[in-house]
């Protein structure tokens, strides 16, 4: 058995041709959702037909973008592109609000020959691509491409088109939370190995488990959880559109109720969102005791969120051991580590000042001692992690904060078209190792973390670290303090960052106010005083400027994280100047 998506798909179709492989639940026209499914046999038939059509169209060895809505067409298009020997580029339709600029940038970078979409999105996608200069891409649907006659003398298959494990299967573009999006080259072997690592970590087995999700299929976690892991593990995949979750989060929990043994995943904010938005009457109809694993895959993961979700949904069966805090990143395909199976999540309090200085010192929370609560993410599965001084490259002992470095068969081979950036990120060597020894090369994640009591803890991103007067401050700690300082501040919509002033780097906080606040100007001064006092007391740093912003103005990445770098740029460009703030208040009044 070779580590290719095509081999695993063929094996699944041969073993259980009539079992359901994928189910998409469409809530766009029916509040209860309309399911549509593909068996493994029908899936392979559609993928095989589209694979042949893609080869006839000259896609082998080229990039093929998938710009379909979240549905079964997306699944077929992605799988067919990888099986055709093309390099798939999982993206999103042009009408996804707020992301047209990123789509244009990625299409320009990947330079695909074809873009696959659904019939209902064809005209929009064609117009979008036609308006972009320099693109050679042709936008097509599965139906149209399959119906095209094969060119005279075209090959119909053969070993020359059979993907190999070392071939690039797809480009996973990063969410852009810390830099301009880059496409990570993920090979067939990378993603198949990573799917098996996740199957092992979460103890998912064919015939017993399934996956349920709403995460975007263009996002690394959504793609692997909803498409590749089910193919590799031969498990049923049930998914819906992210907008359906945002509109009514109870829909996600209802699908978990209807499909026992589910593996599901979501970022931290989604669990808090369910606590706030799922009504008591809706909650009473749920039964979550059969959920195999609920992955919390954000950084940072909030211990308070884990507690709130457990308290809210324990009456309908949720057990703490099903909550699985996890760590991963696109450069490692997606999955790195998860909290130990069968154990409750571990939340540890560390002395905040010591942590900022690079040492993990367990502490009890008191009125006089500021602590940072971190959630353990277990140990890596099938890969190796090291905590390293990011400047010297020296490997650090447990209990010290450093950059997380990784190596393993799931680590991608580099960034598409970026040799120098790839070498710097994917070709790191520890101090004392031979730089010429290819077996000793590491992936620099850009994440800060530590190992304590046999678990990996994530403390933040190197590029997001706020350094004021020589002292390190983790922005997520400041943001959590701010969001607890005043009831007018909206949770998960706060960005803390530093700006250069005449007095050096200083702290700026931009926080959205709640949507139900009719007159934000009436509480602005009160909220500002509360935030300044809370941050000063909790972190020993002064807030240079605090912005109480209108809802929807703090930028987020396509994966739902606060984009601190983009927020900082908007702040420096005057997005929240006095005039802009006044206009924002008028617009929300």
Secondary structure, 3 states (H helix, E strand, C coil): CCCCHHHHHHHHHHHCCCCEEEEEEECCCCCCCEEEEEEHHHHHHHHHHHHHHHHHCCCCCCEEEECCCCCHHHHHHHHHHHHCCCEEEECCCCCCCCCHHHHHHHHHHHCCCEEEECHHHHHHHHHHHHCCCCCCCEEEEHHHHHHCCCCCCCCCCCHHHCCCCCCEEEEEECCCCCCCCCEEEEEHHHHHHHHHHHHHHCCCCCCCCEEEECCCCCCHHHHHHHHHHHHHHCCEEEEECHHHHHHCCHHHHHHHHHCCCEEEEECHHHHHHHHHHCCHHHHHCCCCCCCCEEEECCCCCCHHHHHHHHHHHHHHCCCHHHEEEEEECHHHCCEEEECCCCCCCCEEEEEHHHHHCCECCECCCCCCCCEEEEEECCEECCCEEEEECCCCCCECCCCECEEEEEECCCCCCCECCCHHHHHHHHCECCCCCCCCCHHHCEEEEEEEEEEECCEEEEEEEHHHCEEECCEEECHHHHHHHHHCCCCCEEEEEEEEEEEEECCEEEEEEEEEECCCCCCHHHCHHHHHHHHHHHHHHHHCCCEEEEEEECCCCCCECCCCCECHHHHHHHHHCCCCCHHHHHHHHHHHC
